[in-house]
Amino acid sequence: MPAPLRLRLDGDALVHNWRQLDRMSGAAACGAAVKANGYGLGSTEVARRLAAAGCRDFFVATWAEAQALAPLGLTLSVLHGVRAEDMEAARGGFARPVLNTEAQVVRWRGAGGGACDVMVDTGMNRLGVSAEAIAGGLLDGLTIETLMSHLACADEDSAMNEAQRQRFAALRGMTAARRLSLANSAGIGLGEDYAFDLTRPGLALYGGVPRAKMGGLIRQVVYPQAQILQRRCVRMGEAVGYNATWIAPGETEVAIINLGYADGYRRAFSGVGAARHDDVVLPELGRVSMDLVAIDVSACPHLAEGDWLEIDYALPAASQASGVSQYELLTGWGRRAERLWR
Ligand SMILES: *Cc1c(COP(=O)(O)O)cnc(C)c1O
């Protein structure tokens, strides 16, 4: 049966965003981070569309995520590398590990090597081997496709960006790597100096805007829509929702819609979220419940039980209103929401 909640996903906007990021990457190739099930949209659908548009390099976090995409026959890199438990899958050859630690390098070498990627830490102190270990010969003899690093502050104007760029640039020629890769979405926005040979955007593909100047170039991809389960008239002075946080200042028409924080519509939207119908903005009222949200539909007398409302979800604005990061707003959508591509 059709779900009472859906994410309308704009495939043209997804491809548009990849093309913009590819163009901003200059001479570098532009890949795609499709980890976390394509940031919640569905990694198979995302990867299929981007591959058809010309994207050639795809990044996932785990081998299970790579396995899910294996039937597409794409070039996949597994960002978390290889644990001992991953070696059997890794030997399957459908993805390259991104080696992050000296133990992973030893493990990969011990299994016969083969093409791999390597992450080097340039200051984030998250994943990656050190530049010193590389200078000490850690990677000698390995068949490395891409040497990569990751920017900690690319969505800010921080001196750390240039420091990390320089540390990474100093590694050119120090390994057998065929390509260098540094920039995520925000890193692409820092300029072509950060693009090296390959960029790895995620967020901006899906409509996120990590740096304000990218705003005009990136289109919204995810449009949540929820069905009205009940419409009621709330009299002046009556309350709506948990803890009665919203009191009707006058007679108010209220629609209760099939959407809640268990679906990924965060509780932080309580009192600040909005829905929309035919471009009329309809404010959210009171607390967001687990499965339900109340919307003021006084401006739309014709809306009735069974009708659908669009949820305001342009990521920069929704993040600003809720205080929740654009990443979390994308990746939090649960399985009850039907994904509908157009
Ligand atoms: C997730 C991830 C990306 C993509 O980052 P966005 O900020 O979503 O563009 C790129 N590289 C690495 C190593 C990542 O973990």
Ligand as a Chemical Component Dictionary entry (heavy atoms), coordinates in Angstrom:
data_LIG
# 
_chem_comp.id                   LIG 
_chem_comp.type                 NON-POLYMER 
_chem_comp.pdbx_formal_charge   0 
_chem_comp.three_letter_code    LIG 
# 
loop_
_chem_comp_atom.comp_id 
_chem_comp_atom.atom_id 
_chem_comp_atom.alt_atom_id 
_chem_comp_atom.type_symbol 
_chem_comp_atom.charge 
_chem_comp_atom.model_Cartn_x 
_chem_comp_atom.model_Cartn_y 
_chem_comp_atom.model_Cartn_z 
_chem_comp_atom.pdbx_ordinal 
LIG C1 C1 C 0 31.641 11.816 3.748 1  
LIG C2 C2 C 0 32.936 12.091 3.129 2  
LIG C3 C3 C 0 33.038 12.915 2.000 3  
LIG C4 C4 C 0 31.864 13.729 1.493 4  
LIG O1 O1 O 0 31.719 14.854 2.328 5  
LIG P1 P1 P 0 30.598 15.977 2.157 6  
LIG O2 O2 O 0 30.923 16.966 3.206 7  
LIG O3 O3 O 0 29.295 15.305 2.387 8  
LIG O4 O4 O 0 30.724 16.513 0.773 9  
LIG C5 C5 C 0 34.261 13.020 1.383 10 
LIG N1 N1 N 0 35.352 12.373 1.869 11 
LIG C6 C6 C 0 35.303 11.612 2.975 12 
LIG C7 C7 C 0 36.535 10.955 3.463 13 
LIG C8 C8 C 0 34.112 11.464 3.652 14 
LIG O5 O5 O 0 34.065 10.725 4.768 15 
# 
loop_
_chem_comp_bond.comp_id 
_chem_comp_bond.atom_id_1 
_chem_comp_bond.atom_id_2 
_chem_comp_bond.value_order 
_chem_comp_bond.pdbx_ordinal 
LIG C1 C2 SING 1  
LIG C2 C3 SING 2  
LIG C2 C8 DOUB 3  
LIG C3 C4 SING 4  
LIG C3 C5 DOUB 5  
LIG C4 O1 SING 6  
LIG O1 P1 SING 7  
LIG P1 O2 DOUB 8  
LIG P1 O3 SING 9  
LIG P1 O4 SING 10 
LIG C5 N1 SING 11 
LIG N1 C6 DOUB 12 
LIG C6 C7 SING 13 
LIG C6 C8 SING 14 
LIG C8 O5 SING 15 
# 
